[in-house]
Amino acid sequence: MTASSGKHSRTSNGKAHSTSEATNMIRTAIYTILDVLVFLGVSLGYCIQDWYFMIFGMPKKSLKGELALVTGGGGGLGRLLALRLVRAGSSVVLWDINQDGLDETTKLVQSIGGNCKSYIVDISKKEEVYKAADQMRKEIGDVTLLINNAGVVSGRVLLDTPDHLIERSFNVNVMAHFWAAKAFLPAMIQRNHGHLVTIASLAGQVGITKLVDYCSSKFAAVGFDEALRLELEYLGVKGVHTTCICPYFIQATGMFEDVYSRWVPTLKSEDVADRIMLSIRRNEKLVIVPSYLKFMLALKWIFPWGCIAGFLKRLVPDASPQHGVQPTETKAMINNNVPPAPLLHRKVKSDLMCNGTNNESIGINGPMNVSESKASQTTPILVQRSISVGERVH
Ligand SMILES: NC(=O)c1ccc[n+]([C@@H]2O[C@H](COP(=O)([O-])OP(=O)(O)OC[C@H]3O[C@@H](n4cnc5c(N)ncnc54)[C@H](O)[C@@H]3O)[C@@H](O)[C@H]2O)c1
């Protein structure tokens, strides 16, 4: 082989290479265009389906024969949902840390002929969730409808929120959703039948002052629902649905009883419970209550921050008025230029609040009083603190 023929073959190789590269590029471009066209066509189909449902109503599934687990079923929304679920023909299991609340709900459910069992479970503790799930599976069967409803709120500005309350917000409002899903999803996937409901909040869509830990845990819960739904679709699991509920403030459940809200009226808990039931029966994905607030959320991504902040400050001037009056450390820092306390010192304060450990539950009548009295001897932040209704944790 001569040098010139080697050169020639290299040139023809190079030409062949560039031809195949060009063919690949054209093929990729055609695939991408086709993919975009398919996406647009399917999206249009979904929009038309949605408009059709809006006009003629969405199909509703029956909840007869489902085994529903409602966390936080000892009161508030959880109790209202339990009553509606048994009326719809489901059997209900309740988890809560409030024994009296559980007894009351069980009595009410049984008084209307419902099938109901309750367990004391502190869902902020992974081991308790797994243990209770195993016990339930043995005693009753596999859960087919999981309603992650239990929630807590601390209700104070971030720097006045003891560490353990921030951890508690995350443990109850979102981490527990992971543990419960891991416990109950496998059986749902196996049967290709199930429904996971995340009771998040509108505070999982927008930030609110004094709710930094609450909002961020609820944002996480919203993300949990959306990513899990997409993952189930990716895995080809068609029979397991997820629904995320984001209500505005609700009256009469206790959690945000004294919230100062303007422009949008606070919701009736019965109406919210009805809306949740409807959304489960319709397999809805994301439910904003009231629904007209969807438009506000859409505007959030369009308008400058000043407009959004102005709106939110007017909408909820104070999410937790009972924590707005004491001379807090944060205010002192802002007004008097007092240097912040070392973090270690703060941790000691929050540990005192927690009766010795960072993971313990606290209650109005129980350890909270003891730790409050201890804390009040040593910690100025907490001296005048009244217990948030959201801390009605026993
Ligand atoms: N009340 C509102 O204005 C409002 C608004 C939007 C969203 N939400 C959400 O709705 C859900 C229900 O709230 P609600 O208004 O009925 O409040 P609620 O305080 O009446 O009920 C919460 C229930 O959760 C239970 N709970 C708390 N910590 C627990 C734990 N570690 N383990 C097990 N159970 C625990 C409580 O004992 C209580 O029974 C919550 O997730 C809340 O964040 C409430």
The ligand as an SDF file (V2000), in Angstrom:
LIG
                    3D

 44 48  0  0  0  0  0  0  0  0999 V2000
  -55.7670   24.5040   59.9350 N   0  0  0  0  0  0  0  0  0  0  0  0
  -55.3720   25.1630   58.8600 C   0  0  0  0  0  0  0  0  0  0  0  0
  -55.5900   26.3690   58.7110 O   0  0  0  0  0  0  0  0  0  0  0  0
  -54.6290   24.4210   57.7760 C   0  0  0  0  0  0  0  0  0  0  0  0
  -54.4430   25.0620   56.5330 C   0  0  0  0  0  0  0  0  0  0  0  0
  -53.7830   24.3870   55.5450 C   0  0  0  0  0  0  0  0  0  0  0  0
  -53.3090   23.1050   55.7550 C   0  0  0  0  0  0  0  0  0  0  0  0
  -53.5000   22.5080   56.9640 N   0  0  0  0  0  0  0  0  0  0  0  0
  -52.9760   21.1690   57.1600 C   0  0  0  0  0  0  0  0  0  0  0  0
  -54.0500   20.2840   57.3690 O   0  0  0  0  0  0  0  0  0  0  0  0
  -53.6030   19.1910   58.1820 C   0  0  0  0  0  0  0  0  0  0  0  0
  -54.6020   18.9760   59.3240 C   0  0  0  0  0  0  0  0  0  0  0  0
  -54.5650   20.1380   60.1230 O   0  0  0  0  0  0  0  0  0  0  0  0
  -55.7190   20.5100   61.1630 P   0  0  0  0  0  0  0  0  0  0  0  0
  -56.1250   21.8900   60.8520 O   0  0  0  0  0  0  0  0  0  0  0  0
  -56.7330   19.4430   61.2120 O   0  0  0  0  0  0  0  0  0  0  0  0
  -54.8320   20.5600   62.4900 O   0  0  0  0  0  0  0  0  0  0  0  0
  -55.1000   19.9000   63.9160 P   0  0  0  0  0  0  0  0  0  0  0  0
  -54.0410   20.4600   64.8090 O   0  0  0  0  0  0  0  0  0  0  0  0
  -56.5250   20.0510   64.3050 O   0  0  0  0  0  0  0  0  0  0  0  0
  -54.8400   18.3420   63.6430 O   0  0  0  0  0  0  0  0  0  0  0  0
  -53.5500   17.8070   63.4940 C   0  0  0  0  0  0  0  0  0  0  0  0
  -53.5530   16.4360   64.1110 C   0  0  0  0  0  0  0  0  0  0  0  0
  -52.2550   15.8820   63.9430 O   0  0  0  0  0  0  0  0  0  0  0  0
  -51.9050   15.2340   65.1400 C   0  0  0  0  0  0  0  0  0  0  0  0
  -50.4410   15.1500   65.2690 N   0  0  0  0  0  0  0  0  0  0  0  0
  -49.5750   16.1460   65.5100 C   0  0  0  0  0  0  0  0  0  0  0  0
  -48.3330   15.6600   65.6220 N   0  0  0  0  0  0  0  0  0  0  0  0
  -48.4130   14.3230   65.4480 C   0  0  0  0  0  0  0  0  0  0  0  0
  -47.4560   13.2680   65.4670 C   0  0  0  0  0  0  0  0  0  0  0  0
  -46.1640   13.4860   65.7190 N   0  0  0  0  0  0  0  0  0  0  0  0
  -47.8900   12.0010   65.2620 N   0  0  0  0  0  0  0  0  0  0  0  0
  -49.2080   11.7480   65.0240 C   0  0  0  0  0  0  0  0  0  0  0  0
  -50.1570   12.7050   65.0150 N   0  0  0  0  0  0  0  0  0  0  0  0
  -49.7600   13.9860   65.2260 C   0  0  0  0  0  0  0  0  0  0  0  0
  -52.4850   16.1060   66.2400 C   0  0  0  0  0  0  0  0  0  0  0  0
  -52.6000   15.4180   67.4710 O   0  0  0  0  0  0  0  0  0  0  0  0
  -53.8290   16.4670   65.6290 C   0  0  0  0  0  0  0  0  0  0  0  0
  -54.8320   15.5340   65.9710 O   0  0  0  0  0  0  0  0  0  0  0  0
  -52.2180   19.5510   58.6490 C   0  0  0  0  0  0  0  0  0  0  0  0
  -51.2550   18.8770   57.8580 O   0  0  0  0  0  0  0  0  0  0  0  0
  -52.1330   21.0270   58.4070 C   0  0  0  0  0  0  0  0  0  0  0  0
  -50.8060   21.4640   58.1960 O   0  0  0  0  0  0  0  0  0  0  0  0
  -54.1720   23.1250   57.9710 C   0  0  0  0  0  0  0  0  0  0  0  0
  1  2  1  0
  2  3  2  0
  2  4  1  0
  4  5  1  0
  4 44  2  0
  5  6  2  0
  6  7  1  0
  7  8  2  0
  8  9  1  0
  8 44  1  0
  9 10  1  0
  9 42  1  0
 10 11  1  0
 11 12  1  0
 11 40  1  0
 12 13  1  0
 13 14  1  0
 14 15  2  0
 14 16  1  0
 14 17  1  0
 17 18  1  0
 18 19  2  0
 18 20  1  0
 18 21  1  0
 21 22  1  0
 22 23  1  0
 23 24  1  0
 23 38  1  0
 24 25  1  0
 25 26  1  0
 25 36  1  0
 26 27  1  0
 26 35  1  0
 27 28  2  0
 28 29  1  0
 29 30  1  0
 29 35  2  0
 30 31  1  0
 30 32  2  0
 32 33  1  0
 33 34  2  0
 34 35  1  0
 36 37  1  0
 36 38  1  0
 38 39  1  0
 40 41  1  0
 40 42  1  0
 42 43  1  0
M  CHG  2   8   1  16  -1
M  END
$$$$
